[in-house]
């Protein structure tokens, strides 16, 4: 088996798809089932990001290579063995290759999606795996009332049991140390935007200049202002899966962003003759890459100077955890803290947001100040 990656010459419905995975047999003929699945799953299915292309392609490549090496037909779902061919591949990954359970789970996820597609297309008569009910860890203590899962979940029976580590977040003292080490005003504002909103790194990299305004000029006087992140409004905003959502930014922090635009951003904007639509610019006066990797490096380097191992997504975790605590301790009428954080972060399912319940439980007995007020205090002291 061979895997190759398409060039600009691969055009579907008038759209080029460079980097798209293509699986070939040793004869250089197309592995038709896999390639039809790629088109369905990556172009017309649930996947909305090109960043999933390499992992999906390599998972199917490795699986078909495993089957070829053991002379197994991928559609032989009734092979008469104690283990299904997917279970056999799982054990090969875990035992022979000594892959981490989470890596194996990711590969199996794509392989199971392939078989679900094959079943729908009539290529196989049944799936080479089944589903079972498993007990899951429920939230206890602080905020436990919002966990309505009943402690049960339906899981694929070939999947290794998940022992997912809880997300890591920064304490207030660590946030203070991080901000104190960042002298570059552009970098500091990027970090603060992440801490105040929980935006993903690509959302920070593409955050539009047009989203920033002088809050004092607005007639309404609420403490928070609402911003619509819309990939289709022509601003250049990029969100995961191109899904629009609304977020809230405190009026005070929006004023800080506006001051940054009017007093500081011009230093970098003047380095480029072309007017740029993104809020943050690099030293050449150009936007950061849409993937946000360069922003991640900036944040990681700042963490090293502060003696803290940190990345952009950890700032997102910090926002979610501290905001949950703050909202629970200062509950507004009719506001569900978990639902608010879910919408702010742009999670499709509240189950994804519920991981922060366990973090909140760990710090429930600590004296935690209102998160946004604390950040604004830190900013004033910097």
C-alpha positions as CSV (number, residue, x, y, z in Angstrom):
1,X,0.0,0.0,0.0
2,X,1.1,3.6,-0.6
3,X,-0.3,6.9,0.5
4,X,0.2,10.0,-1.6
5,X,-1.1,13.6,-1.1
6,X,-2.8,15.4,-3.8
7,X,-1.4,18.5,-5.5
8,X,-3.3,21.6,-6.8
9,X,-4.1,19.5,-9.9
10,X,-6.7,17.5,-7.9
11,X,-9.9,19.5,-8.6
12,X,-13.4,18.4,-7.5
13,X,-16.4,20.6,-8.6
14,X,-14.0,23.3,-9.6
15,X,-12.2,23.4,-6.2
16,X,-8.6,22.3,-5.8
17,X,-7.7,20.1,-2.9
18,X,-3.9,20.0,-2.3
19,X,-2.9,17.8,0.5
20,X,-5.9,15.5,0.1
21,X,-5.1,11.8,1.0
22,X,-5.1,9.2,-1.8
23,X,-4.5,5.5,-1.0
24,X,-2.9,3.3,-3.7
25,X,-2.3,-0.4,-3.9
26,X,1.2,-1.8,-4.7
27,X,0.2,-1.9,-8.4
28,X,-0.4,1.9,-8.1
29,X,-4.1,1.3,-8.7
30,X,-6.6,3.3,-6.6
31,X,-7.8,1.7,-3.4
32,X,-11.3,2.5,-4.3
33,X,-13.2,1.8,-1.1
34,X,-10.8,4.0,1.0
35,X,-10.7,6.8,-1.5
36,X,-14.4,6.9,-1.9
37,X,-14.6,7.1,1.9
38,X,-12.2,10.0,2.0
39,X,-14.3,11.9,-0.4
40,X,-17.4,11.2,1.6
41,X,-16.0,11.7,5.1
42,X,-13.6,14.6,4.5
43,X,-15.4,16.6,1.8
44,X,-19.1,15.9,2.4
45,X,-19.2,14.4,5.9
46,X,-18.8,15.8,9.4
47,X,-15.1,16.9,9.0
48,X,-14.9,20.6,8.5
49,X,-11.1,21.1,8.8
50,X,-8.3,20.1,6.5
51,X,-6.1,19.5,9.6
52,X,-7.9,16.1,9.9
53,X,-6.9,15.0,6.4
54,X,-3.4,13.6,7.4
55,X,-4.6,11.7,10.4
56,X,-7.5,10.2,8.6
57,X,-5.4,9.2,5.6
58,X,-2.6,7.6,7.7
59,X,-5.1,5.7,9.8
60,X,-6.7,4.0,6.7
61,X,-3.2,3.5,5.1
62,X,-1.9,1.8,8.2
63,X,-5.1,-0.4,8.6
64,X,-5.0,-1.5,4.9
65,X,-1.3,-2.2,5.2
66,X,-1.9,-4.3,8.3
67,X,-4.6,-6.3,6.4
68,X,-2.4,-6.8,3.4
69,X,0.6,-8.0,5.5
70,X,-1.7,-10.6,7.1
71,X,-3.5,-11.5,3.9
72,X,-6.9,-10.4,5.2
73,X,-9.6,-9.0,3.0
74,X,-11.0,-5.8,4.5
75,X,-14.6,-6.8,3.8
76,X,-14.3,-10.2,5.4
77,X,-16.4,-9.2,8.5
78,X,-17.5,-12.8,9.1
79,X,-14.1,-14.3,9.2
80,X,-14.9,-16.9,11.8
81,X,-12.2,-15.8,14.2
82,X,-12.6,-15.0,17.9
83,X,-11.5,-11.4,17.2
84,X,-12.9,-9.2,14.5
85,X,-10.4,-7.8,12.1
86,X,-10.8,-4.4,13.7
87,X,-10.1,-5.8,17.1
88,X,-7.1,-7.7,15.7
89,X,-5.8,-4.4,14.4
90,X,-6.4,-2.7,17.7
91,X,-4.3,-5.3,19.5
92,X,-1.6,-5.0,16.9
93,X,-1.4,-1.2,17.6
94,X,-1.4,-1.6,21.4
95,X,0.8,-4.7,21.7
96,X,3.1,-5.0,18.7
97,X,3.5,-1.3,18.0
98,X,3.1,-0.2,21.6
99,X,1.0,2.8,20.6
100,X,-0.6,4.9,23.3
101,X,-4.3,4.1,23.9
102,X,-5.4,7.6,22.7
103,X,-3.4,7.2,19.5
104,X,-5.0,3.8,18.9
105,X,-8.4,5.2,19.7
106,X,-8.0,8.0,17.1
107,X,-7.0,5.4,14.4
108,X,-9.9,3.1,15.3
109,X,-12.3,6.1,15.2
110,X,-11.6,6.7,11.5
111,X,-11.6,3.0,10.7
112,X,-15.0,2.5,12.3
113,X,-16.3,5.5,10.4
114,X,-15.0,3.8,7.2
115,X,-17.0,0.6,8.0
116,X,-20.1,2.6,8.8
117,X,-19.8,4.1,5.3
118,X,-19.2,0.7,3.8
119,X,-22.3,-0.7,5.5
120,X,-24.3,2.2,4.1
121,X,-23.0,1.6,0.6
122,X,-23.8,-2.1,0.9
123,X,-20.2,-3.2,0.6
124,X,-20.5,-5.3,3.9
125,X,-23.5,-6.9,5.5
126,X,-22.6,-5.9,9.0
127,X,-20.2,-3.9,11.1
128,X,-17.1,-5.7,12.4
129,X,-17.8,-4.3,15.9
130,X,-20.7,-3.7,18.2
131,X,-21.8,-1.2,20.7
132,X,-22.0,-1.7,24.5
133,X,-23.1,0.4,27.5
134,X,-20.2,1.5,29.7
135,X,-20.1,3.2,33.0
136,X,-18.5,6.7,32.8
137,X,-17.2,8.9,35.5
138,X,-19.9,11.3,36.7
139,X,-19.3,14.8,38.1
140,X,-19.5,14.9,41.9
141,X,-19.7,17.8,44.3
142,X,-19.5,21.3,42.9
143,X,-21.7,21.6,39.8
144,X,-22.6,17.9,39.9
145,X,-26.3,18.7,39.4
146,X,-25.7,19.5,35.7
147,X,-24.3,16.1,34.9
148,X,-27.4,14.3,33.6
149,X,-25.6,11.4,31.8
150,X,-26.8,8.9,34.4
151,X,-23.3,7.5,34.6
152,X,-23.7,5.5,31.3
153,X,-22.6,5.9,27.8
154,X,-22.8,3.9,24.6
155,X,-19.3,2.9,23.4
156,X,-17.8,1.0,20.5
157,X,-16.7,-2.4,21.9
158,X,-13.3,-2.4,20.0
159,X,-12.3,0.9,21.5
160,X,-9.7,0.9,24.3
161,X,-11.3,2.3,27.4
162,X,-10.5,6.0,27.7
163,X,-8.3,7.2,30.5
164,X,-8.2,10.8,29.3
165,X,-6.2,13.1,31.4
166,X,-8.0,16.2,32.6
167,X,-7.1,19.4,30.8
168,X,-4.4,21.5,32.4
169,X,-5.1,25.1,33.3
170,X,-3.2,28.0,34.8
171,X,-3.8,29.3,38.3
172,X,-4.3,33.0,38.9
173,X,-0.7,33.3,40.2
174,X,0.6,31.5,37.1
175,X,-1.4,33.9,34.9
176,X,0.1,36.8,36.8
177,X,3.6,35.4,36.2
178,X,3.0,34.8,32.5
179,X,1.7,38.3,31.8
180,X,4.5,39.8,33.9
181,X,7.1,38.3,31.5
182,X,5.5,39.5,28.3
183,X,6.9,42.9,27.5
184,X,5.8,42.9,23.8
185,X,2.4,44.8,23.8
186,X,1.2,42.8,20.8
187,X,2.0,39.5,22.4
188,X,0.4,40.5,25.7
189,X,-2.8,41.5,24.0
190,X,-3.0,38.2,22.2
191,X,-2.6,36.3,25.5
192,X,-5.1,38.5,27.2
193,X,-7.7,37.9,24.4
194,X,-7.2,34.2,24.9
195,X,-7.7,34.5,28.7
196,X,-10.7,36.7,28.4
197,X,-12.6,34.7,25.7
198,X,-11.3,31.2,25.5
199,X,-10.7,31.5,21.7
200,X,-8.9,28.8,19.8
201,X,-5.5,29.7,18.4
202,X,-6.8,30.0,14.8
203,X,-9.6,32.2,16.1
204,X,-7.0,34.5,17.7
205,X,-4.9,34.5,14.5
206,X,-7.9,35.5,12.3
207,X,-9.8,37.7,14.8
208,X,-10.9,40.7,12.6
209,X,-10.0,44.3,13.2
210,X,-13.7,45.2,12.4
211,X,-14.9,43.3,15.5
212,X,-13.2,45.9,17.8
213,X,-15.0,49.1,18.6
214,X,-15.2,51.9,21.3
215,X,-17.7,50.5,23.8
216,X,-18.4,53.9,25.3
217,X,-20.0,55.0,22.0
218,X,-22.6,52.3,22.3
219,X,-26.0,53.3,23.8
220,X,-26.4,50.2,25.8
221,X,-24.4,50.0,29.0
222,X,-24.3,46.3,29.9
223,X,-21.1,45.1,31.5
224,X,-20.5,42.7,28.6
225,X,-20.7,43.3,24.9
226,X,-21.7,40.6,22.4
227,X,-19.6,39.8,19.4
228,X,-20.7,37.5,16.5
229,X,-17.9,35.3,15.2
230,X,-19.1,34.7,11.6
231,X,-16.9,33.1,9.0
232,X,-19.3,34.3,6.3
233,X,-19.4,38.0,7.1
234,X,-16.4,38.9,4.9
235,X,-14.2,39.8,7.8
236,X,-11.8,36.8,7.4
237,X,-12.9,35.2,10.7
238,X,-12.1,31.5,10.9
239,X,-13.9,29.2,13.4
240,X,-13.7,25.4,13.8
241,X,-16.0,23.8,11.3
242,X,-16.8,27.3,9.9
243,X,-19.6,27.5,12.5
244,X,-20.7,31.0,13.5
245,X,-21.2,31.7,17.2
246,X,-21.7,34.7,19.6
247,X,-19.3,35.4,22.4
248,X,-19.3,38.0,25.2
249,X,-16.4,40.3,26.0
250,X,-16.4,42.5,29.0
251,X,-16.9,46.2,28.2
252,X,-13.6,47.0,30.0
253,X,-11.6,44.6,28.0
254,X,-13.2,45.8,24.7
255,X,-12.0,49.3,25.7
256,X,-8.5,47.8,26.1
257,X,-8.7,46.2,22.7
258,X,-9.8,49.5,21.2
259,X,-7.0,51.4,22.8
260,X,-4.6,48.7,21.4
261,X,-6.0,49.3,17.9
262,X,-5.7,53.1,18.1
263,X,-2.5,53.5,20.0
264,X,-0.3,50.3,19.4
265,X,-1.3,48.3,16.4
266,X,-0.2,51.0,14.0
267,X,3.4,50.2,14.8
268,X,3.1,46.9,13.0
269,X,0.5,48.0,10.4
270,X,3.0,50.6,9.1
271,X,5.5,47.9,8.2
272,X,3.2,46.8,5.3
273,X,1.8,49.0,2.5
274,X,-1.2,46.7,2.2
275,X,-4.0,47.2,4.7
276,X,-4.7,44.1,6.7
277,X,-8.0,42.9,8.1
278,X,-6.8,40.9,11.1
279,X,-6.4,42.4,14.5
280,X,-3.0,41.0,15.2
281,X,0.0,41.4,12.8
282,X,3.5,39.9,12.9
283,X,6.7,42.0,12.7
284,X,6.4,42.4,9.0
285,X,2.9,43.8,9.4
286,X,1.3,40.7,8.0
287,X,-1.4,38.4,9.5
288,X,-0.3,35.3,11.4
289,X,-0.9,32.0,9.6
290,X,-4.6,30.8,9.9
291,X,-3.5,27.7,11.8
292,X,-2.2,29.9,14.7
293,X,1.0,27.8,15.1
294,X,3.2,30.9,15.3
295,X,1.0,32.4,18.1
296,X,1.3,29.1,19.9
297,X,5.1,29.4,19.7
298,X,5.0,33.0,21.1
299,X,2.9,31.8,24.1
300,X,5.1,28.8,24.7
301,X,8.2,31.0,24.7
302,X,6.6,33.4,27.1
303,X,5.8,30.5,29.4
304,X,9.4,29.3,29.4
305,X,10.5,32.7,30.5
306,X,8.0,32.5,33.4
307,X,8.9,28.9,34.2
308,X,5.5,27.6,33.1
309,X,4.8,25.0,30.4
310,X,1.9,26.6,28.5
311,X,0.3,26.6,25.1
312,X,-2.6,28.4,23.6
313,X,-5.2,25.7,24.3
314,X,-4.2,25.8,28.0
315,X,-5.3,29.4,28.1
316,X,-8.6,28.3,26.7
317,X,-8.8,25.7,29.5
318,X,-7.9,28.4,32.0
319,X,-10.7,30.6,30.8
320,X,-13.3,27.8,30.9
321,X,-12.3,26.6,34.4
322,X,-12.1,30.0,36.1
323,X,-15.3,31.2,34.4
324,X,-17.2,28.2,35.6
325,X,-16.1,28.9,39.1
326,X,-16.9,32.6,38.9
327,X,-20.3,32.1,37.4
328,X,-21.3,29.5,40.0
329,X,-20.2,31.7,42.9
330,X,-22.0,34.7,41.3
331,X,-24.9,33.0,39.7
332,X,-27.1,35.3,37.6
333,X,-30.9,34.6,37.4
334,X,-31.6,32.0,34.7
335,X,-28.0,31.6,33.6
336,X,-26.6,28.0,33.5
337,X,-22.8,28.3,33.9
338,X,-22.1,25.2,31.9
339,X,-24.3,26.2,29.0
340,X,-22.8,29.7,28.9
341,X,-19.2,28.3,28.7
342,X,-20.3,25.7,26.1
343,X,-21.6,28.5,23.9
344,X,-18.6,30.8,24.6
345,X,-16.2,28.0,23.6
346,X,-18.2,26.9,20.6
347,X,-18.6,23.2,21.7
348,X,-21.2,21.3,19.6
349,X,-22.0,19.1,22.6
350,X,-22.2,20.0,26.2
351,X,-20.6,16.7,27.0
352,X,-17.3,18.2,25.7
353,X,-17.7,21.1,28.1
354,X,-18.5,18.8,31.1
355,X,-14.8,17.9,31.4
356,X,-14.3,21.2,33.1
357,X,-16.6,20.1,35.9
358,X,-13.9,17.8,37.2
359,X,-11.4,20.6,37.2
360,X,-13.9,22.8,39.0
361,X,-14.4,20.1,41.6
362,X,-10.7,20.0,42.4
363,X,-10.6,23.7,43.1
364,X,-14.1,24.1,44.7
365,X,-12.8,24.8,48.1
366,X,-10.3,27.4,47.1
367,X,-10.9,31.1,47.4
368,X,-11.4,32.1,43.8
369,X,-12.0,35.7,42.8
370,X,-14.3,36.7,39.9
371,X,-12.2,35.8,36.8
372,X,-12.6,38.8,34.5
373,X,-12.3,41.3,37.4
374,X,-9.0,39.7,38.4
375,X,-7.6,39.8,34.9
376,X,-8.4,43.4,34.6
377,X,-6.7,44.1,37.9
378,X,-3.6,42.3,36.7
379,X,-3.7,44.3,33.5
380,X,-3.8,47.6,35.4
381,X,-0.8,46.6,37.5
382,X,1.3,45.6,34.5
